[in-house]
Amino acid sequence: MSATDFKRLFLFSDNLRNDARVDEAVASYLEIAKLAYQEGESLTQARALHLAGVAAKQSVASKESSCFRDAFKYFREAEALYKRDNESIALGALYRDMAVTCD
């Protein structure tokens, strides 16, 4: 198991997102996803990708924007991990966020 303090990293990333520092938040979540590579950390990786998508959607101006495409790229990567790990509740939350992004 990794010695990485994911809880602290998520809190930092969440604060960036809540402060509308979208680009920094996305980069921070993606860094968490990179750090969560060890066995047993796939849910952490999926959550980080999911939240990178949530952060990216804050900049979506239209469905043609690169932020929209980025958000869905992260959402799809999270989806694959959630499905692989049978995380139905997290998958439901992801689908909610995907729908909100399209709205």
C-alpha positions in Angstrom: 0.0 0.0 0.0 1.2 3.5 -0.9 2.3 6.0 1.8 0.7 8.7 -0.3 -1.8 10.8 1.8 -4.7 10.7 -0.7 -7.1 12.3 1.7 -4.9 15.4 2.0 -4.4 15.5 -1.8 -8.1 15.2 -2.5 -8.9 18.0 0.0 -6.3 20.2 -1.7 -7.8 19.5 -5.1 -11.3 20.0 -3.9 -10.4 23.4 -2.5 -8.9 24.4 -5.9 -12.1 23.3 -7.6 -14.3 25.1 -5.1 -12.3 28.2 -5.6 -12.9 28.0 -9.4 -9.2 27.4 -10.1 -10.4 24.8 -12.7 -7.1 24.2 -14.6 -5.2 23.7 -11.4 -7.9 21.4 -9.9 -7.9 19.2 -13.0 -4.1 19.0 -13.0 -4.2 18.1 -9.3 -6.8 15.4 -9.7 -4.8 13.9 -12.6 -1.7 13.9 -10.5 -3.6 11.9 -7.9 -4.7 9.5 -10.6 -1.1 9.0 -11.6 0.0 8.4 -8.0 -2.8 5.8 -7.4 -1.2 3.0 -9.4 -0.6 0.3 -6.8 -2.8 -2.7 -6.2 -5.9 -1.7 -4.2 -5.8 1.9 -5.3 -7.9 1.7 -8.4 -11.0 3.2 -6.7 -8.8 6.2 -5.7 -7.6 6.4 -9.3 -11.2 6.2 -10.6 -12.4 8.9 -8.1 -9.6 11.2 -9.1 -10.4 10.8 -12.8 -14.1 11.3 -12.0 -13.4 14.5 -10.1 -11.1 15.7 -12.9 -14.1 15.5 -15.1 -16.3 17.3 -12.6 -13.7 20.1 -12.4 -13.3 20.3 -16.2 -17.1 20.6 -16.7 -17.0 23.9 -14.8 -15.3 25.4 -17.9 -17.7 23.9 -20.4 -19.1 26.7 -22.6 -20.6 24.3 -25.2 -20.7 20.7 -26.1 -18.1 21.5 -28.8 -15.5 22.9 -26.3 -12.3 21.1 -25.5 -13.3 21.2 -21.8 -16.4 19.2 -22.7 -14.2 16.6 -24.5 -11.7 16.6 -21.6 -14.5 16.1 -19.0 -15.9 13.1 -21.0 -12.4 11.6 -21.5 -11.9 11.6 -17.7 -15.4 10.4 -17.1 -14.9 7.4 -19.5 -11.6 6.5 -17.9 -13.3 6.5 -14.4 -16.2 4.5 -15.8 -14.0 1.7 -17.0 -12.4 1.5 -13.5 -15.7 1.7 -11.7 -17.1 -1.1 -13.9 -14.1 -3.3 -13.5 -14.3 -3.0 -9.7 -18.1 -3.4 -9.6 -18.6 0.0 -8.0 -22.2 0.5 -8.8 -22.8 3.5 -6.4 -19.8 5.4 -7.7 -20.9 4.5 -11.3 -24.3 5.9 -10.6 -22.8 9.2 -9.3 -20.6 9.3 -12.4 -23.6 8.9 -14.7 -25.3 11.7 -12.9 -22.3 14.0 -13.4 -22.1 13.0 -17.1 -25.8 13.9 -17.5 -25.4 17.2 -15.8 -22.4 18.0 -18.0 -24.6 17.4 -21.1 -27.5 19.5 -19.8 
